[in-house]
Amino acid sequence: MRRIALATTLAALVVLAGCIGGSSSESMGLAAGGAQDVNDFRNNVDEGYVPQPSSLTAEGLYHDHYFDTGQNRPCNATFCPSYSRAVTRDPLSGERERYVTVGLNSGIDADEFERKALNLVVVVDTSGSMSDGFGSYYYDDDGTRKTVEDDDRSKMAAARDAVGTLTTHLTDDDRIGVVGYDDEARTVVEMGRVGDRDMGAVRERIDGLRAGGSTNLDDAMRSAESMVEPYRNPDRTEHETRVVYVTDAMPNTGTTDGQTLGERLSSNADAGVYSTFVGVGVDFNARFVETVNGVEGANHYVVRSPDQFAERMNEGFEHMVTPLVFDLSVELESDAYRIERVYGSPNANASSGDLLHVNTLFPSRTEDGKTEGGVVLVELERVENATASDDGPALTARYETRDGTRHETTRTVEFASRDAPYYESTGVRKAVLLGQYVDLLRNWMAHERARATDGEVDAPAAGIEHRTLGEWEQTSIPLRVSATYRDRIREFRAHFVAESAALGDERLQRERDVLDTLATHGTNETNATATDDIPSTDANATTAADANATTSSATAALGTPGSPIATPDHFHPALRTFLKHPVPRSV
């Protein structure tokens, strides 16, 4: 049974899931598990590669932004869901779309929040691929392994830095053990209480790690499981237990089947042993981690730079290791609407026409009444032949808190009287915009990767050929933007610029920079001349009338509507074949 592990006693759940407005500055927010950033996607674009589609997820991108969750009533409980509606149009086709955000609010006082003692095992990938440079693909050129003489910017150096960063956040009552692995796993640091050991010596052992050999993640997981065996099913009034894997996620020895490894992590989670993956290198295989992101209590980060990762952990280590809400489902009860797709949950595939699911919610930072990653976006489809008199959908949220208590709240929302464009909050407006961004660019990545390989079969080499790459090993694809997608990206960029101006959110400049790069790639244009910077205005100062007028003019500027922004449902079968694992219908 999950037991409460908070430093503050929380009152009974305040119902009325329609609480709407911004969280108080004293309260924390909540955010979904799974991807905690989209650094792998950005790293690849910056280095001149086409990323894997799985490197860009809505939940990862939402974690890079703060959202008005639509809460306007006090929250005195671990979790208080709220809802905000939007009626808008696809920026490329003009098709009418309906959305609702599930706001992830909490009444936990941020100043009083305190994690419990941590049983931590860090598993470090020391295989040969970790010797490669931070910004290059290990299996490029002839597809064989290579070594890097200069270790200064190697993935191994980044991994050592990341593990060193983690150790600085431990207290005397925590326990730590370290496992290294290549062809096989080995104990680097025995499990022990931090207050009873010389942490300087522990860090020296970590600094001595060097790369070489194969990648036997299977054996590493077994060693980690053995190390945490005495700490399974911890009393969560006292302890948390977590295994952190620092890797480029390209296992090639032992059991490498993603489903099997995911099932093992899920079994560990059932015993209170949760998992975090920390990805290093531009060739980090996000597709592998995608297979385990939906496991209860799991999350993953990608190191963009050692300094950036250290900054992220300084602000978020306690949040990373403390799941608060489990098994969240939101059921849609309506004769007129169905759930079309879900953005912002690693369990999007587990969602259906009348149910969305999120395995785990973690604590999240708040800033100026907004929550980092604090929403899940649901697109609703109106059922054919539904009448105007049909009531709006009833949304029932069910979930479990750490003490094992089940909770339930219900709220009805209505769309009948709303015409596009309509946004109930800036949070739902931003979530819709970023969801469209994810859809478009995931499809671009899949398209370009399929074009790079479809129908192209290399002739056999003159001599004995090197082995083919394993399931998770990968080579790079140079950055390319076909004319078809360049036109679509340019059209969408015009919409993105207008929406960014209406929201007045400077953080959107990062996505704008990517769109500028792709829209001008292979042309004589430069990013600097593509468009003006996003105006730095206060999002709260933008009135609904001004915002709606901006959207209307932006949509009109796109000219004759074309095809809608494709979602994974619309992938050509060849793309699914290429991607090996079916692309999720939701992101």
QUILIN-V432555 format. One record per helix or strand. SS is the DSSP state (alpha for helix, beta for strand). FROM is the first residue (numbers start at 1). LEN is the number of residues. If there is no record, write none. Layout:
SS/FROM/LEN + SS/FROM/LEN
//
This chain:
beta/20/1 + beta/27/6 + beta/34/2 + alpha/39/9 + beta/49/1 + alpha/53/3 + alpha/58/5 + beta/66/2 + beta/71/1 + beta/80/10 + beta/96/14 + beta/117/9 + alpha/128/4 + beta/133/1 + beta/154/1 + alpha/155/13 + beta/175/7 + beta/185/9 + alpha/194/3 + alpha/199/9 + alpha/217/15 + beta/239/9 + alpha/258/13 + beta/273/7 + alpha/286/5 + beta/299/4 + alpha/306/15 + beta/323/11 + beta/337/7 + alpha/348/3 + beta/352/1 + beta/355/10 + beta/366/2 + beta/370/3 + beta/375/8 + beta/394/8 + beta/406/7 + beta/422/2 + alpha/426/28 + beta/478/1 + alpha/483/21 + alpha/506/15 + alpha/527/4 + alpha/539/3 + alpha/544/14 + alpha/568/3 + alpha/573/7
//
